[in-house]
């Protein structure tokens, strides 16, 4: 996870492009309640067991299709590839560890080591407004620490690139160009 690197070397980060991820308490949907109220407080087999359902075929498919205006247009190749990789030895263990480590990003954002130093350290955030995991308030929360952040609200689900890729690509390239120009002027 990129935040593990940033946590150790925040000076390496110039800017972020974020797509449906959350770093703030108010941005989690009810789906996270089991993580936040049990697993994050006490990581053990008992609190981990209910989370295993997140890694089953029906749930993985739902994550890919939920919230998309036309879920039938999301290619089954995507969740089937995800399931293929989850079937590898220890892959589910890695994913469960990722679920646990997710709390570190929130902790990092609340720490004194903000990454919003200078104009070039603003994020561009793309949020599916109907994300199964994260609420629109999570995207808005970035603005508290990063008031110059760009927030793009998309009529989409968790994997917004499935149906908003042209828009996201266009905005990412524009963001990159603007921030490269700013960085060049500062040199």
LOTOR-257548 format. One record per atom (N, C-alpha, C, CB): residue in three letters; atom name; x, y, z. Coordinates in pm, whole numbers, plus 32768, in hexadecimal, padded with zeros to 4 digits. Glycine has a CB too. Layout:
residues N
ALA,CA,X,Y,Z;
...
This chain:
residues 187
UNK,N,8055,7F8B,8000;
UNK,CA,8000,8000,8000;
UNK,C,8059,807B,8000;
UNK,CB,7F9F,8000,807A;
UNK,N,803A,80DA,7FAB;
UNK,CA,808B,8152,7F9D;
UNK,C,8097,81A1,801D;
UNK,CB,8052,81A8,7F34;
UNK,N,8030,819D,8073;
UNK,CA,8037,81EA,80EE;
UNK,C,80A1,81B3,814D;
UNK,CB,7FAF,81EB,8133;
UNK,N,80C5,8134,8142;
UNK,CA,8132,80FE,8195;
UNK,C,81B5,8145,8172;
UNK,CB,8141,8065,8181;
UNK,N,81CB,815B,80F2;
UNK,CA,8244,81A0,80C6;
UNK,C,8240,8232,80F2;
UNK,CB,8253,8197,802B;
UNK,N,81D0,8274,80DC;
UNK,CA,81C1,8301,8100;
UNK,C,81CF,8314,8197;
UNK,CB,8139,8338,80CF;
UNK,N,819F,82B5,81E2;
UNK,CA,81A9,82BC,8273;
UNK,C,823C,82C2,829E;
UNK,CB,8162,8244,82B3;
UNK,N,8290,8278,8259;
UNK,CA,831F,8275,827B;
UNK,C,836E,82E7,823C;
UNK,CB,835B,81F1,824E;
UNK,N,8344,8311,81C4;
UNK,CA,838E,8378,8179;
UNK,C,832E,83DC,813B;
UNK,CB,83E6,8337,810B;
UNK,N,82ED,842C,818E;
UNK,CA,828A,848A,8159;
UNK,C,82CA,84EF,80FA;
UNK,CB,8245,84D4,81CB;
UNK,N,834C,8505,8105;
UNK,CA,8390,8563,80AC;
UNK,C,8396,8530,801C;
UNK,CB,841E,857D,80DF;
UNK,N,837F,84B0,8006;
UNK,CA,8382,8478,7F7F;
UNK,C,8303,8499,7F30;
UNK,CB,8395,83E1,7F86;
UNK,N,829B,84BD,7F75;
UNK,CA,8219,84D3,7F36;
UNK,C,820F,8562,7F02;
UNK,CB,81A7,84B7,7F99;
UNK,N,81F0,856F,7E82;
UNK,CA,81D6,85F4,7E4A;
UNK,C,8141,8611,7E47;
UNK,CB,8211,85FF,7DBD;
UNK,N,80F1,85B2,7E1E;
UNK,CA,8060,85C2,7E19;
UNK,C,8020,853A,7E0D;
UNK,CB,8036,861D,7DA5;
UNK,N,7F9D,8535,7E20;
UNK,CA,7F52,84B9,7E1D;
UNK,C,7EE2,84BF,7DB7;
UNK,CB,7F19,849A,7EA7;
UNK,N,7EC7,844E,7D7B;
UNK,CA,7E4B,843B,7D31;
UNK,C,7E07,83C5,7D75;
UNK,CB,7E64,8421,7C93;
UNK,N,7D92,83DE,7DAB;
UNK,CA,7D4B,837C,7DFD;
UNK,C,7CC8,8359,7DB9;
UNK,CB,7D32,83B2,7E8D;
UNK,N,7CAB,82D8,7DB1;
UNK,CA,7C2B,82AC,7D79;
UNK,C,7BE6,8255,7DE1;
UNK,CB,7C3D,8260,7CF2;
UNK,N,7B7B,828A,7E1B;
UNK,CA,7B29,8241,7E7C;
UNK,C,7B7B,81FC,7EE7;
UNK,CB,7AD5,81DD,7E35;
UNK,N,7BBD,824B,7F35;
UNK,CA,7BFB,8219,7FAE;
UNK,C,7BE7,8283,8019;
UNK,CB,7C93,81F8,7F99;
UNK,N,7BE9,8259,8093;
UNK,CA,7BC7,82B4,80FE;
UNK,C,7C35,82B9,8166;
UNK,CB,7B44,828A,813F;
UNK,N,7C47,832C,81A1;
UNK,CA,7CAC,833D,8209;
UNK,C,7C6F,837C,8286;
UNK,CB,7D1F,8392,81D6;
UNK,N,7BEC,8386,828B;
UNK,CA,7BAC,83CD,82F9;
UNK,C,7B3A,837A,8333;
UNK,CB,7B78,8455,82CB;
UNK,N,7B25,8389,83B3;
UNK,CA,7AC0,833B,83F9;
UNK,C,7A35,834B,83BC;
UNK,CB,7ABD,8365,848B;
UNK,N,7A0F,83C4,8396;
UNK,CA,7986,83D9,8366;
UNK,C,796E,83A4,82D8;
UNK,CB,7965,846C,836A;
UNK,N,79D4,8373,8296;
UNK,CA,79C1,8346,820D;
UNK,C,79A3,82B3,81FC;
UNK,CB,7A38,8366,81C1;
UNK,N,7999,8269,8269;
UNK,CA,7980,81D9,825F;
UNK,C,78EA,81BC,825F;
UNK,CB,79C4,818E,82D1;
UNK,N,78BF,8167,8204;
UNK,CA,7833,813C,8204;
UNK,C,781F,80D1,8270;
UNK,CB,780A,8105,8178;
UNK,N,77A4,80A9,8286;
UNK,CA,7784,8045,82EC;
UNK,C,77C7,7FBF,82CF;
UNK,CB,76ED,8031,82F4;
UNK,N,77ED,7FA6,8253;
UNK,CA,7830,7F29,822F;
UNK,C,78B0,7F18,8283;
UNK,CB,7852,7F28,8198;
UNK,N,78EE,7F87,82AB;
UNK,CA,796B,7F82,82F7;
UNK,C,7957,7F6C,838C;
UNK,CB,79B8,8001,82E2;
UNK,N,78DB,7F6A,83BC;
UNK,CA,78C5,7F62,844C;
UNK,C,790A,7EEB,848D;
UNK,CB,7831,7F5B,8468;
UNK,N,7907,7E78,844C;
UNK,CA,794A,7E03,8483;
UNK,C,79E0,7E16,848E;
UNK,CB,792D,7D8A,842E;
UNK,N,7A19,7E5A,842C;
UNK,CA,7AA9,7E76,8430;
UNK,C,7ACA,7ED6,84A1;
UNK,CB,7AD9,7EB0,83A9;
UNK,N,7A82,7F43,84A3;
UNK,CA,7AA2,7FAF,84FF;
UNK,C,7A81,7F8C,8590;
UNK,CB,7A59,802D,84D8;
UNK,N,7A15,7F41,85A5;
UNK,CA,79E8,7F27,862D;
UNK,C,7A1D,7EA5,8669;
UNK,CB,7953,7F25,8630;
UNK,N,7A5B,7E52,861B;
UNK,CA,7A90,7DD4,8651;
UNK,C,7B1F,7DBD,8624;
UNK,CB,7A37,7D5E,8626;
UNK,N,7B33,7DAE,85A5;
UNK,CA,7BB5,7D87,856D;
UNK,C,7C22,7DEF,858A;
UNK,CB,7BA9,7D72,84D7;
UNK,N,7C05,7E6E,857A;
UNK,CA,7C6A,7ED4,8592;
UNK,C,7C8A,7EE3,8626;
UNK,CB,7C3B,7F5A,855A;
UNK,N,7C2A,7EC2,867B;
UNK,CA,7C42,7ECE,870B;
UNK,C,7C8C,7E54,8742;
UNK,CB,7BBD,7EDF,8755;
UNK,N,7C75,7DE2,8705;
UNK,CA,7CB6,7D68,8734;
UNK,C,7CC3,7D06,86C0;
UNK,CB,7C67,7D28,87AA;
UNK,N,7D35,7D08,8682;
UNK,CA,7D4E,7CB1,860F;
UNK,C,7D67,7C22,8641;
UNK,CB,7DC9,7CE4,85BC;
UNK,N,7D07,7BCB,8622;
UNK,CA,7D11,7B3F,8647;
UNK,C,7CB4,7AEF,85EF;
UNK,CB,7CEF,7B29,86DE;
UNK,N,7CC3,7A6C,85EF;
UNK,CA,7C74,7A16,8597;
UNK,C,7BDE,7A2C,85A8;
UNK,CB,7C95,7984,85B2;
UNK,N,7BB0,7A40,8622;
UNK,CA,7B22,7A54,863C;
UNK,C,7AEA,7AD1,85FA;
UNK,CB,7B0A,7A5B,86D1;
UNK,N,7B34,7B40,8600;
UNK,CA,7B06,7BBD,85C3;
UNK,C,7B20,7BBF,852C;
UNK,CB,7B4A,7C35,8606;
UNK,N,7B78,7B6A,84FF;
UNK,CA,7B9A,7B62,8471;
UNK,C,7B37,7B0C,8422;
UNK,CB,7C26,7B2A,8461;
UNK,N,7AFF,7AA9,8463;
UNK,CA,7AA9,7A47,841E;
UNK,C,7A37,7A88,83CE;
UNK,CB,7A6D,79E9,8485;
UNK,N,79EB,7AE8,8405;
UNK,CA,797E,7B23,83B6;
UNK,C,79AD,7B6D,8338;
UNK,CB,792E,7B83,840E;
UNK,N,7A2A,7B99,8338;
UNK,CA,7A5E,7BE4,82C7;
UNK,C,7A7F,7B8C,824F;
UNK,CB,7AD9,7C31,82F0;
UNK,N,7A8C,7B0C,8267;
UNK,CA,7AAC,7AB0,81FA;
UNK,C,7A41,7AB2,818D;
UNK,CB,7ABD,7A23,8230;
UNK,N,79C6,7AD5,81B2;
UNK,CA,795B,7ADB,814D;
UNK,C,7976,7B47,80E4;
UNK,CB,78D4,7AF5,8191;
UNK,N,79C6,7BAD,8107;
UNK,CA,79EB,7C15,80A6;
UNK,C,7A3A,7BD9,8032;
UNK,CB,7A3D,7C84,80EA;
UNK,N,7A75,7B64,8047;
UNK,CA,7ACE,7B29,7FE5;
UNK,C,7A8E,7AB4,7F9A;
UNK,CB,7B4D,7AFA,8029;
UNK,N,7A0D,7AA3,7FA8;
UNK,CA,79C3,7A3A,7F62;
UNK,C,798A,7A6E,7EDF;
UNK,CB,7951,7A02,7FBB;
UNK,N,796E,7A14,7E84;
UNK,CA,7946,7A37,7DFB;
UNK,C,78D1,7A99,7DF4;
UNK,CB,7922,79B9,7DAF;
UNK,N,7865,7A7D,7E3C;
UNK,CA,77EF,7AD4,7E34;
UNK,C,780D,7B62,7E64;
UNK,CB,777C,7A99,7E86;
UNK,N,785B,7B6D,7ECF;
UNK,CA,787C,7BF1,7F04;
UNK,C,78D9,7C3C,7EA6;
UNK,CB,78BB,7BE5,7F8E;
UNK,N,793D,7BF7,7E71;
UNK,CA,799A,7C38,7E14;
UNK,C,794E,7C6E,7D9B;
UNK,CB,7A0A,7BD5,7DE7;
UNK,N,78F3,7C1E,7D65;
UNK,CA,78A1,7C4B,7CF3;
UNK,C,784E,7CC6,7D1A;
UNK,CB,7843,7BDA,7CC2;
UNK,N,7812,7CC4,7D91;
UNK,CA,77C1,7D34,7DBF;
UNK,C,7814,7DB4,7DCA;
UNK,CB,7781,7D14,7E47;
UNK,N,788E,7DA8,7DFD;
UNK,CA,78E5,7E1D,7E0A;
UNK,C,78FE,7E5C,7D81;
UNK,CB,796B,7DF7,7E4D;
UNK,N,790E,7E09,7D1C;
UNK,CA,7927,7E3D,7C95;
UNK,C,78AC,7E7D,7C56;
UNK,CB,7959,7DCE,7C3C;
UNK,N,7835,7E4F,7C7A;
UNK,CA,77BD,7E7E,7C34;
UNK,C,7766,7EDF,7C83;
UNK,CB,776A,7E09,7C0E;
UNK,N,776C,7EDC,7D06;
UNK,CA,7717,7F30,7D59;
UNK,C,772F,7FC4,7D3C;
UNK,CB,7730,7F13,7DEE;
UNK,N,76C3,800F,7D2D;
UNK,CA,76CC,809F,7D1C;
UNK,C,76E4,80D0,7C8F;
UNK,CB,7736,80D2,7D71;
UNK,N,76FD,8075,7C34;
UNK,CA,7712,809F,7BA9;
UNK,C,768A,80AF,7B65;
UNK,CB,776B,8037,7B5C;
UNK,N,7678,811A,7B1A;
UNK,CA,75F6,8131,7AD9;
UNK,C,75D0,80C0,7A79;
UNK,CB,75F8,81B4,7A8E;
UNK,N,7633,8082,7A3A;
UNK,CA,761D,8013,79DD;
UNK,C,767A,7FA0,7A02;
UNK,CB,7633,8040,7949;
UNK,N,765C,7F58,7A6C;
UNK,CA,76B7,7EEF,7A9A;
UNK,C,76CE,7E81,7A33;
UNK,CB,7683,7EB2,7B19;
UNK,N,7670,7E72,79D8;
UNK,CA,7680,7E0A,7970;
UNK,C,76F2,7E2A,7911;
UNK,CB,75FE,7DFB,7921;
UNK,N,7721,7EA7,7911;
UNK,CA,7791,7ECD,78BA;
UNK,C,781A,7EB2,78FA;
UNK,CB,7786,7F60,7897;
UNK,N,781B,7E92,797C;
UNK,CA,7899,7E71,79BF;
UNK,C,78BE,7DE2,7998;
UNK,CB,788E,7E81,7A5D;
UNK,N,7931,7DD2,795D;
UNK,CA,795B,7D50,792A;
UNK,C,7970,7CEB,799B;
UNK,CB,79DB,7D5E,78DA;
UNK,N,7935,7C74,798F;
UNK,CA,794D,7C09,79F0;
UNK,C,79E1,7BE1,79F6;
UNK,CB,78F7,7B90,79CF;
UNK,N,7A2C,7C01,798E;
UNK,CA,7ABC,7BE3,7991;
UNK,C,7AFE,7C21,7A0B;
UNK,CB,7B00,7C15,7910;
UNK,N,7ACE,7C96,7A33;
UNK,CA,7B0D,7CDE,7AA2;
UNK,C,7B01,7C93,7B26;
UNK,CB,7ACF,7D69,7AAF;
UNK,N,7A89,7C6E,7B4E;
UNK,CA,7A7C,7C29,7BCD;
UNK,C,7AAF,7B99,7BC4;
UNK,CB,79EC,7C2A,7BFC;
UNK,N,7AA6,7B5C,7B4D;
UNK,CA,7ADC,7AD5,7B3E;
UNK,C,7B75,7AD5,7B4A;
UNK,CB,7AB2,7A99,7AB8;
UNK,N,7BB5,7B3C,7B16;
UNK,CA,7C46,7B48,7B25;
UNK,C,7C69,7B5F,7BB8;
UNK,CB,7C7D,7BBA,7ACD;
UNK,N,7C1B,7BB1,7BFA;
UNK,CA,7C2E,7BC9,7C89;
UNK,C,7C24,7B45,7CD5;
UNK,CB,7BC6,7C30,7CBE;
UNK,N,7BBD,7AF6,7CB8;
UNK,CA,7BAA,7A75,7CFB;
UNK,C,7C1D,7A15,7CDC;
UNK,CB,7B25,7A37,7CD2;
UNK,N,7C4C,7A18,7C61;
UNK,CA,7CBE,79C4,7C3B;
UNK,C,7D36,79E2,7C93;
UNK,CB,7CE2,79D9,7BA6;
UNK,N,7D55,7A62,7CA4;
UNK,CA,7DC7,7A87,7CF6;
UNK,C,7DAF,7A70,7D8B;
UNK,CB,7DEB,7B19,7CDF;
UNK,N,7D33,7A7A,7DB8;
UNK,CA,7D13,7A5B,7E44;
UNK,C,7D24,79C6,7E62;
UNK,CB,7C84,7A87,7E65;
UNK,N,7D20,7971,7DFA;
UNK,CA,7D2D,78E0,7E0E;
UNK,C,7DBE,78B4,7E22;
UNK,CB,7CF3,7897,7D97;
UNK,N,7E1D,790E,7E0D;
UNK,CA,7EAA,78EA,7E20;
UNK,C,7EC7,78D1,7EB3;
UNK,CB,7F07,795B,7DEA;
UNK,N,7F2D,7882,7ED0;
UNK,CA,7F50,786A,7F5C;
UNK,C,7F6C,78EE,7FA5;
UNK,CB,7FCB,780E,7F65;
UNK,N,7F34,78FC,801A;
UNK,CA,7F47,7970,8073;
UNK,C,7F0B,79F3,8040;
UNK,CB,7FD9,7984,808B;
UNK,N,7ECA,79F5,7FCF;
UNK,CA,7E93,7A71,7F99;
UNK,C,7E26,7AAB,7FF3;
UNK,CB,7E5B,7A5A,7F0C;
UNK,N,7DD2,7A54,8029;
UNK,CA,7D69,7A86,8083;
UNK,C,7DA6,7ABC,8104;
UNK,CB,7D03,7A16,80A2;
UNK,N,7E0F,7A7D,8133;
UNK,CA,7E55,7AAF,81AA;
UNK,C,7E8A,7B3D,8190;
UNK,CB,7ECB,7A50,81D1;
UNK,N,7EC5,7B53,811C;
UNK,CA,7EF9,7BD7,80F8;
UNK,C,7E88,7C3C,80F6;
UNK,CB,7F40,7BD3,806F;
UNK,N,7E16,7C17,80BE;
UNK,CA,7DA4,7C73,80B6;
UNK,C,7D6F,7C93,8141;
UNK,CB,7D36,7C38,8060;
UNK,N,7D66,7C2E,8198;
UNK,CA,7D38,7C48,8221;
UNK,C,7D99,7CA5,826B;
UNK,CB,7D28,7BC4,826E;
UNK,N,7E1B,7C93,8253;
UNK,CA,7E7E,7CEE,828E;
UNK,C,7E6D,7D7B,8258;
UNK,CB,7F0D,7CBC,8273;
UNK,N,7E4B,7D85,81D8;
UNK,CA,7E31,7E09,819C;
UNK,C,7DB9,7E4A,81E0;
UNK,CB,7E18,7DFB,8103;
UNK,N,7D4E,7DFE,81F7;
UNK,CA,7CDA,7E34,823D;
UNK,C,7D04,7E6C,82C6;
UNK,CB,7C6C,7DC8,824D;
UNK,N,7D59,7E23,830A;
UNK,CA,7D87,7E50,838D;
UNK,C,7DDD,7ECE,8382;
UNK,CB,7DD6,7DE0,83D3;
UNK,N,7E37,7ED0,8321;
UNK,CA,7E91,7F42,830F;
UNK,C,7E4C,7FBF,82DF;
UNK,CB,7EFD,7F1D,82AE;
UNK,N,7DD2,7FB1,82B0;
UNK,CA,7D8A,8026,827D;
UNK,C,7D7D,8092,82E7;
UNK,CB,7D00,7FFD,824B;
UNK,N,7D76,8069,8364;
UNK,CA,7D6B,80CB,83D1;
UNK,C,7DE8,8122,83DB;
UNK,CB,7D54,8083,8455;
UNK,N,7E59,80F1,83A8;
UNK,CA,7ED5,813F,83AE;
UNK,C,7ECC,81BD,8359;
UNK,CB,7F4B,80EA,837F;
UNK,N,7E87,81B4,82E8;
UNK,CA,7E79,822B,8293;
UNK,C,7E2D,8297,82DE;
UNK,CB,7E32,8209,820D;
UNK,N,7DC2,8270,831F;
UNK,CA,7D74,82D0,836B;
UNK,C,7DC8,830C,83DB;
UNK,CB,7CF5,828E,83A5;
UNK,N,7E16,82BA,841C;
UNK,CA,7E6E,82E9,8486;
UNK,C,7ED8,8348,844F;
UNK,CB,7EB2,8272,84CB;
UNK,N,7F0F,832A,83DC;
UNK,CA,7F74,837F,839E;
UNK,C,7F3A,8409,837D;
UNK,CB,7FAB,833D,831E;
UNK,N,7EC1,840A,8347;
UNK,CA,7E83,8489,8322;
UNK,C,7E6B,84E0,839D;
UNK,CB,7E00,8470,82D7;
UNK,N,7E4E,84A1,840F;
UNK,CA,7E34,84EE,8489;
UNK,C,7EB5,8517,84CF;
UNK,CB,7DDE,849D,84E9;
UNK,N,7F25,84DB,84A7;
UNK,CA,7FA4,84FA,84E9;
UNK,C,7FD5,8585,84C2;
UNK,CB,800F,8490,84C5;
UNK,N,803D,85AF,8501;
UNK,CA,8075,8632,84E3;
UNK,C,80C3,8635,8461;
UNK,CB,80CE,865E,8553;
UNK,N,80DD,85C1,8426;
UNK,CA,812C,85BB,83AB;
UNK,C,80D1,85C7,8332;
UNK,CB,817D,8538,83A4;
UNK,N,809E,863A,831C;
UNK,CA,8047,8651,82A8;
UNK,C,8099,8651,8228;
UNK,CB,7FFA,86D6,82B7;
UNK,N,805E,8625,81BE;
UNK,CA,80A6,8624,813F;
UNK,C,807B,8696,80E6;
UNK,CB,8092,85A0,80F8;
UNK,N,803B,86FA,811E;
UNK,CA,8008,8768,80CD;
UNK,C,8066,87DF,80CF;
UNK,CB,7F7E,8791,80FE;
UNK,N,80E7,87C5,80D3;
UNK,CA,814A,8830,80D2;
UNK,C,815E,885E,8043;
UNK,CB,81D1,8803,8112;
UNK,N,8146,88DC,8028;
UNK,CA,815D,890F,7FA1;
UNK,C,80E7,88F6,7F45;
UNK,CB,81D9,88D2,7F67;
UNK,N,80E4,8944,7EDB;
UNK,CA,8076,893D,7E7B;
UNK,C,806F,88B6,7E36;
UNK,CB,8084,89AA,7E14;
UNK,N,80E1,8875,7E20;
UNK,CA,80E0,87FA,7DD3;
UNK,C,80B0,8781,7E22;
UNK,CB,8168,87DE,7D9D;
UNK,N,8096,8790,7EA2;
UNK,CA,806E,871C,7EF2;
UNK,C,7FD8,8718,7F09;
UNK,CB,80B6,871C,7F76;
UNK,N,7F8C,873C,7EA9;
UNK,CA,7EFB,8733,7EB4;
UNK,C,7ECD,86B4,7E6E;
UNK,CB,7EB6,87B0,7E77;
UNK,N,7E65,8675,7EA0;
UNK,CA,7E37,85FE,7E5A;
UNK,C,7DC8,8620,7DF7;
UNK,CB,7E05,8597,7EBE;
UNK,N,7DB7,85C5,7D9C;
UNK,CA,7D42,85C5,7D47;
UNK,C,7CF5,8548,7D70;
UNK,CB,7D66,85C6,7CAC;
UNK,N,7C79,8558,7D9C;
UNK,CA,7C2A,84EB,7DD2;
UNK,C,7BB4,84CE,7D76;
UNK,CB,7BF9,850B,7E61;
UNK,N,7BA7,8452,7D4E;
UNK,CA,7B37,8425,7CFA;
UNK,C,7AE3,83C8,7D4F;
UNK,CB,7B69,83DF,7C76;
UNK,N,7A68,83F0,7D6B;
UNK,CA,7A13,839F,7DC2;
UNK,C,7992,8378,7D80;
UNK,CB,79F7,83E9,7E41;
UNK,N,7978,82F6,7D7E;
UNK,CA,78F6,82C4,7D53;
UNK,C,7892,82E3,7DC0;
UNK,CB,78FA,822B,7D34;
UNK,N,782C,832F,7DA0;
UNK,CA,77CD,835B,7E04;
UNK,C,7779,82EA,7E3D;
UNK,CB,7773,83C3,7DC9;
UNK,N,7776,8278,7DFA;
UNK,CA,7729,8205,7E29;
UNK,C,7785,8192,7E4F;
UNK,CB,76C5,81D9,7DBF;
UNK,N,77FB,81B3,7E80;
UNK,CA,785E,8151,7EAC;
UNK,C,7826,80FE,7F1F;
UNK,CB,78E2,8196,7ED5;
UNK,N,783B,807D,7F1B;
UNK,CA,780A,8024,7F85;
UNK,C,785A,8035,8006;
UNK,CB,7810,7F94,7F56;
UNK,N,78D6,8063,7FFC;
UNK,CA,792F,806B,806F;
UNK,C,793F,80F7,80AA;
UNK,CB,79B4,8038,804A;
UNK,N,7942,815D,8053;
UNK,CA,7966,81E3,8080;
UNK,C,78F9,8247,805B;
UNK,CB,79EB,820E,8044;
UNK,N,78DF,82A2,80B7;
UNK,CA,7876,8305,80A2;
UNK,C,78AE,8383,8061;
UNK,CB,7832,8327,8127;
UNK,N,785A,83D4,8023;
UNK,CA,7889,8453,7FEB;
UNK,C,78CC,84AC,8055;
UNK,CB,7814,849E,7FAC;
UNK,N,78A2,84A1,80D2;
UNK,CA,78DE,84F1,813D;
UNK,C,7973,84D1,814E;
UNK,CB,7894,84D8,81C1;
UNK,N,799B,8457,812C;
UNK,CA,7A28,8433,8133;
UNK,C,7A7C,8484,80D1;
UNK,CB,7A39,839F,8117;
UNK,N,7A47,849A,805A;
UNK,CA,7A8E,84ED,7FF8;
UNK,C,7A94,857D,8026;
UNK,CB,7A4B,84E5,7F70;
UNK,N,7A27,85AE,805C;
UNK,CA,7A22,8638,808C;
UNK,C,7A83,864E,8100;
UNK,CB,7993,865C,80B7;
UNK,N,7A9B,85E6,814F;
UNK,CA,7AF2,85F4,81C3;
UNK,C,7B81,8619,819C;
UNK,CB,7AF3,8573,8213;
UNK,N,7BAD,85F0,8126;
UNK,CA,7C34,8614,80FA;
UNK,C,7C45,86AD,80F6;
UNK,CB,7C51,85D8,806E;
UNK,N,7BD8,86F3,80DC;
UNK,CA,7BE0,8785,80D0;
UNK,C,7C05,87CA,8153;
UNK,CB,7B5B,87BB,809D;
UNK,N,7BEC,8788,81C4;
UNK,CA,7C14,87C3,8245;
UNK,C,7CAB,87D4,824C;
UNK,CB,7BE4,876A,82BA;
UNK,N,7CF3,876C,8224;
UNK,CA,7D85,876F,822B;
UNK,C,7DC4,87A4,81AB;
UNK,CB,7DBA,86E6,8249;
UNK,N,7D7B,8797,813F;
UNK,CA,7DB0,87BC,80BB;
UNK,C,7D4B,8813,8072;
UNK,CB,7DD3,873E,8068;
UNK,N,7D3C,8891,8099;
UNK,CA,7CD1,88E5,8063;
UNK,C,7CD8,88FC,7FCC;
UNK,CB,7CD3,8968,80A8;
UNK,N,7D4C,88E4,7F8F;
UNK,CA,7D57,88F7,7EFF;
UNK,C,7D41,8875,7EB1;
UNK,CB,7DDF,8931,7EDD;
UNK,N,7D17,880E,7EF5;
UNK,CA,7D00,878D,7EB4;
UNK,C,7C93,8799,7E4B;
UNK,CB,7CDB,8722,7F1C;
UNK,N,7C9E,8749,7DE5;
UNK,CA,7C36,873E,7D7E;
UNK,C,7BDF,86C7,7DA2;
UNK,CB,7C73,872F,7CEE;
UNK,N,7B5E,86DB,7DA9;
UNK,CA,7B01,866E,7DC5;
UNK,C,7AA9,865B,7D4A;
UNK,CB,7AAB,868C,7E47;
UNK,N,7AA7,85E2,7D15;
UNK,CA,7A54,85C2,7CA2;
UNK,C,79EC,855B,7CCF;
UNK,CB,7AAA,858B,7C29;
UNK,N,796F,8584,7CD2;
UNK,CA,7903,852A,7CFA;
UNK,C,78CC,84E6,7C7E;
UNK,CB,7892,8578,7D46;
UNK,N,78CD,8463,7C81;
UNK,CA,78A7,8416,7C0C;
UNK,C,782A,83C3,7C28;
UNK,CB,791A,83BC,7BDF;
UNK,N,77D4,83B9,7BC6;
UNK,CA,775E,8362,7BD1;
UNK,C,7790,82D5,7BB6;
UNK,CB,76E9,838C,7B6C;
UNK,N,77C0,8293,7C20;
UNK,CA,7801,8213,7C11;
UNK,C,7806,81CB,7C96;
UNK,CB,788E,8224,7BD7;
UNK,N,7847,8157,7C96;
UNK,CA,785A,8107,7D0E;
UNK,C,78EB,8109,7D39;
UNK,CB,782B,8079,7CF7;
UNK,N,7912,80A0,7D82;
UNK,CA,7999,8099,7DBA;
UNK,C,7A05,809B,7D4E;
UNK,CB,79A8,801D,7E0F;
UNK,N,79F2,804D,7CE7;
UNK,CA,7A53,8049,7C7A;
UNK,C,7A25,80A8,7C0B;
UNK,CB,7A64,7FB8,7C43;
UNK,N,7A33,8128,7C25;
UNK,CA,7A04,818F,7BC8;
UNK,C,7A49,8188,7B41;
UNK,CB,7A18,8218,7C05;
UNK,N,7AC1,8150,7B3B;
UNK,CA,7B06,8146,7ABA;
UNK,C,7ABB,80E9,7A5B;
UNK,CB,7B96,8113,7ACD;
UNK,N,7A63,8095,7A8F;
UNK,CA,7A16,8039,7A3A;
UNK,C,79B9,8082,79DB;
UNK,CB,79C7,7FDA,7A91;
UNK,N,7981,80F4,7A08;
UNK,CA,7924,813A,79B0;
UNK,C,7944,81CF,79A0;
UNK,CB,7899,812A,79E5;
UNK,N,79AD,81FE,79DF;
UNK,CA,79D2,828C,79D4;
UNK,C,7A63,829F,79A7;
UNK,CB,79BD,82D2,7A59;
UNK,N,7A9F,8239,796E;
UNK,CA,7B2D,823E,794B;
UNK,C,7B52,82B3,78F0;
UNK,CB,7B55,81BE,7909;
UNK,N,7B08,82D0,7886;
UNK,CA,7B30,8342,7831;
UNK,C,7B35,83C6,7880;
UNK,CB,7ACE,8350,77BB;
UNK,N,7AD1,83DE,78D3;
UNK,CA,7ACF,8458,7923;
UNK,C,7B43,845B,7985;
UNK,CB,7A4A,8463,796E;
UNK,N,7B59,83EC,79CD;
UNK,CA,7BC5,83E6,7A2E;
UNK,C,7C4C,83FA,79EA;
UNK,CB,7BC3,835F,7A79;
UNK,N,7C60,83BA,7979;
UNK,CA,7CDE,83C8,7930;
UNK,C,7CF6,8458,7907;
UNK,CB,7CDE,836E,78B4;
UNK,N,7C90,8496,78CF;
UNK,CA,7C9C,8522,78A3;
UNK,C,7CC2,857D,7918;
UNK,CB,7C18,8553,7863;
UNK,N,7C7E,856D,7989;
UNK,CA,7C98,85C2,79FD;
UNK,C,7D1F,85A3,7A3D;
UNK,CB,7C28,85B1,7A64;
UNK,N,7D48,8523,7A3E;
UNK,CA,7DCB,8500,7A74;
UNK,C,7E3B,853E,7A22;
UNK,CB,7DDC,8469,7A79;
UNK,N,7E2F,8536,799F;
UNK,CA,7E96,8570,7948;
UNK,C,7E9E,8608,795A;
UNK,CB,7E7A,854D,78B5;
UNK,N,7E2A,8648,7964;
UNK,CA,7E29,86D9,7978;
UNK,C,7E67,86FC,7A00;
UNK,CB,7D98,8710,796F;
UNK,N,7E46,86AF,7A67;
UNK,CA,7E7E,86C4,7AEC;
UNK,C,7F16,86B5,7AE8;
UNK,CB,7E40,8662,7B51;
UNK,N,7F44,864D,7AA7;
UNK,CA,7FD4,8634,7A9C;
UNK,C,801A,86A8,7A55;
UNK,CB,7FEF,85B0,7A50;
UNK,N,7FE2,86D3,79E5;
UNK,CA,801F,8742,799A;
UNK,C,8027,87C1,79EE;
UNK,CB,7FCE,875D,791A;
UNK,N,7FB9,87E4,7A31;
UNK,CA,7FB8,885D,7A85;
UNK,C,8021,8854,7AF2;
UNK,CB,7F2D,8871,7AC4;
UNK,N,8029,87E2,7B32;
UNK,CA,8085,87D4,7BA2;
UNK,C,8115,87C6,7B75;
UNK,CB,805F,875E,7BF6;
UNK,N,812D,8792,7B01;
UNK,CA,81B5,878F,7ACB;
UNK,C,81E2,881C,7AAC;
UNK,CB,81BC,8736,7A4B;
UNK,N,8189,886E,7A76;
UNK,CA,81AB,88F9,7A57;
UNK,C,81C8,8947,7AD6;
UNK,CB,8138,893D,7A09;
UNK,N,8179,8930,7B3F;
UNK,CA,818F,8972,7BC0;
UNK,C,8217,8948,7BF9;
UNK,CB,811D,8952,7C24;
UNK,N,8235,88C7,7BF3;
UNK,CA,82B4,8893,7C27;
UNK,C,8329,88CD,7BD9;
UNK,CB,82B7,87F9,7C22;
UNK,N,831B,88D9,7B55;
UNK,CA,8386,8911,7B01;
UNK,C,83A0,89A4,7B23;
UNK,CB,8362,8903,7A6C;
UNK,N,8336,89F0,7B3E;
UNK,CA,8346,8A7E,7B62;
UNK,C,838B,8A8D,7BE8;
UNK,CB,82BD,8AC4,7B66;
UNK,N,8375,8A2D,7C43;
UNK,CA,83B2,8A34,7CC8;
UNK,C,8446,8A12,7CC5;
UNK,CB,8369,89D6,7D28;
UNK,N,8471,89CB,7C5F;
UNK,CA,84FF,89A4,7C56;
UNK,C,854E,8A16,7C2C;
UNK,CB,8516,8932,7BF8;
